[in-house]
Every structure is written in C-alpha cells, then in structure tokens.
Amino acid sequence: MAVELGAVLVAATVGAAASAVMPAVLARVPDPPSYEDEDGPAPEPDPGRPTYPTFGELARRPGLPLGFSVAGAVTGALVGAYAGWSWPLAWLLVLVPVGVLLSYVDWRTLLLPTRVIYPAYAAVATLMVVAALATGATDDLRRAGIAALVGLVCYWLPWRISASWMGFGDVRLSGLLAGVLGWAGWAEVALGLYLPFLLGGVVAGLLMLLRLVARGAYPLGPFMFVGTLVGLWCGPLLLPGLSA
C-alpha cells in the first residue's frame, strides 16, 4: 500500500489540533453519580474503595494539551498513512481526538463518558452515509452497520456474564469501533474486536503481578482503540480468508 505523504501530514496536523482542545471538552463533561457502571445502582460507601479524580481534575493536569497534541499527531499520521485521500480518513480523524481523550479518561478512572461516545457515533455514521451516497459504496455501509451490531453483541455478552471486569462503557464503544472496522472488511472486524481482550489481558496480568492495580481494575478502552488501529492495518494480512 503506497503511503500518500500529503494525507499523512494533513491527518497528523488535524489530529494534533483536534486533540489539543479535548481537555477543554473533558472539563465540560459532567461526572457520573458513581464510578460504578452508570446503568447500575449506586454502591454503598466503602472506605476501601479506590477513589478516582473527577473529569475536571483530569482536564486541569499540567501539560495535558501538549500530551494530547503529540498523541493526536502520531495517531493522525497512522490513520493518514492507512487511509490516504479516501473517505475513511474523514471518520478516522473523528476518532483520533475521541480516542486520545477516552483512552486517557478510561486509564485514570475506568470510565468511558457517553457524552463523548454518542456524538462520535453520530458524526461517524453521518460521514459514512455521505460517503455511501457520494461513491455508491452501499455494500461497505451495510457491512459497517452489521459489524457495529456484531461488536455490540460480542462485548455485551462478556459484560452480561461478568460485569466485574468489564464496564458497560466498553460495550457502548464497541459498536462505534466495530462499525469503523466493518467499513474496511470482516478481517479488520475480527482482529480489531479480538485483540483488545488479548492485549488487555496480558497488560492487566502484568500490572496485577506487579501489584500496580487491583484484580479486575484495569481499563479496556485504550486497548480497544489500539486494536482498531492494528485491525485496520493488519487484518487482511493476518486473516486473508476474511478479507472483504
């Protein structure tokens, strides 16, 4: 796959600029009533329960805009190299600042705010519909929709079986990322949905072994975004039989 340098530079610039303003977005996101799953009952007070910073406190961390900007530039360059000047670049650039923000928040609080996820759904879906109308790629749009449902089911089932190690925010996010993967192909979907569990399990095991986190207290969101990037880049290479 030939890399279009112009697309890489533009995507890196847009990713850096958009990510740099995400701390300001985070500061406006209201904190949930509980750090448990937002759909569950409020827990009883527990002095042994770990405490997490509020979204406002996270947003005010020194140097955060610069750190976000660097992460956005690197991720933007990767999606620019992948997509070039094609329609997927549009919604992948939506995901860059969203992914930077959600990965940071999830890593620090084990939360994935719906106030960020749902607007991303709307933006990505709108861009995909426009792309399908402009290019006639209705098969890609249909596959993206089916993949989003598959992703939701694949993540809902483990959450339903054991919500102690997986939050419902991960389920919400899975549909968004699976839809993006689905536009590319089924190989991308399969790898992108599976890889977060593998990566998250390995990293969580190491962190628990080093006693840096409590059992089950680790974020899956960052690994979902990493899995999406790897799925887009490596899906057809590793799973050629599933390529669309």
N, C-alpha and C positions, 0 to 999 in steps of 0.2 A: 504494500500500500504506500503510494507516494505521499509524502508529507507536504502540505501547502504552507509554506513559511508565513505568508501573509495572514492566513487564518489562525495560525499559532500565535502570532504577535497580537492580533486583534483580540483573540479569546483571552490571552494572558492579561492584557490591559483591562478588558471589561471585567474579567474575574477579579482582578486586584481592586478595581474601583468599587465594584458592587459589594465585595466582601468587606471593604474598609468601613462601609456605613452600617454594617449589620449590628455592631454593638449598640448603635442608636436605636435600631429596630428592637433589639433584645430588651433595652431599657423600658420600652413601652408595652412589653408583653406582661400581662398580669400573672402573678404567682398563683398556682393552684391551691385549693384549700388544704391539700395534703400532699405529701411526697410519695404516697402510695398511688396506685393507678387511679386516674381521675374518675373512672366509672365505678369504683368500688367505695365501700363505706369508709368513713374517717376512722383511723386507728385510735386505740386508747393511748394516752400518754405513756411513754416508756423512756425512762432515763437512759437506758442502754441503747436506744435507737440512734443511729448516726444522724447528724444534722448536716444540712447542705446549705450553701449560700443561696440567697434569693437571686432572681434574674437581674434585679437592679444592681446587686453587689457584683455579680458576674460581669455585667456590662461596664462597670467602672474600673475593672482591673487595669493597672497601668500597662501601656504598650499594646493593649488588645487590638486597636485598629491596625497597627502595623503588622502584628502577627497574623491577623485575619487577611490582610492585604497580600502578604507573602504566600500564605496557604492558597488564597484565591488565584494568585498569579500562576503558581505551579499547577494547580488543578485545571485552570483555564487553558494553560498550554497543552496539557494532556488531552483535553477534550477537543481542542482546536486541531491537534495533530491527528486525532481519530476521525473527526467529522469533516474536516476541511470546510469548503464553502457549500455545505449541503444543509438541508432543512434541519436535521437533528442538532446541528450546532445551536440553533435558537433555544430549544428547550434544555439542552445540556448546560447552556450558560445560565439558565434559570436555576438549575440545580447546584451550580458551583457555590454561590453565596449561601444558599439554603443548606447545602451540605456542610460547609465550613461552620456555620452557626449551630446547626443541630448536633454536629459531632462534638463541638466544644461543650454545649449545654448538657448533652447526654453523659459525656465523660465526667462532668463535675457534679451532676445532680441525679442521674439516672432518669431523666425526663426528656420527652420529645414534645414540645408545645404544639398543640393543634392550631394555635393562631399562626404558626409558621407553615405547618404541613398543608392545611386546607387551601390557602391561597396558592401554594405551589401546584397542587392538583389542578386548580382552575387554570392557571397560566399554562401549564404543560398540555393539558387537554385542549385548550383553545388553539395553541400553536400547532398541535397535531392535526386538528380538524382543518385549519387553514392550509397546512401543508398537503393534506389529502385532497382538498378541493383544488389547490393550485397545480398539483402534479398528477392527480389521478391515482395516488397510492392508497386506494381504499383497502387493499389486502393488508398493507402494513398497519393501517389504522385499526382494522378489525383484529389483527393479531395482538396489537398493543392492548386493546380493551380486554381480550380474553386473557392475556398474560397478567393484567392487573388483577383480575378476579382469581386467577390461579395463585398469584402471590399472596393475596389476602387470605385465601383458604390455607395455603401452606404454612403461613405464620400464625393464623388463628388457631389451628389445631394444637400445636405445641403450647400456645398460651392457654388454651382451654384445659389442656391436660394438667399443666403445672404453671400457674401464673407467678410462682415464687421466683423464677429465674428469668422471666421474660415479661416486659411490660406491654400494655395494650398500645402504647405509642409505637412500638416496633411493628405491630400489626398494621396500624394506620399507614406507617411509612412504607411498608412492603408493597402495597398496591401502586403507589407512586413510582417506586423504583422498578418494579416489575413491568409496568406499562412502558417505561422508557426502554428497558431491555427488550420488551416484546416488539417494539417497532423495528429493532435491529434483527431479531431472529430468535428461534427457540433454543439454539445452543447458548446464546447470551443469557437467556432467561434461566436455563438450568444451572449454569455455572454461577451466575450472579446471585441466585437465590440460595444455593447450597453453601457457597464459600463463606458467607458471614458466620454460619454456625461452626464451620471448621476453624476459621481464624479466631473467632471469639472464644471458642472452647480452648484452643491452645494458649492464647494470651491470658485468658481467665485462669487457666490451670497454673500457669507460671506465677501470676500475681497472687493467687491463693497460696501457692507453695512458698512464696517469699513473705506471706502474711501481710501483703500490702492492701488487700481487700478482703472483706468477709465473704464467706461462701455464698455464691449466687448474686453478690452485689457487684455486678460489672455491666457496663453498657454494651448493647449490641449495635446501636445506631451507627457509630463510626465504622464498624466492620461492614455494615450494610452498604455504606457509600463506597468503601474500598472494594467490596465485592462487585458493585455495579461497574466501577471502572475496569476492574480486571475482567469481568464478564464481557464487556464491550470489546475490549482489546483481544482477549484470548479465547472467547467462547468458540468461534468457528475453528480455531487451531486445535483446541483440546477436545472438542466434541463435534467433529466434522459431520458425523451422521445426523446431527440435529439441525444443521445449518438450514436456514430458510431458503 
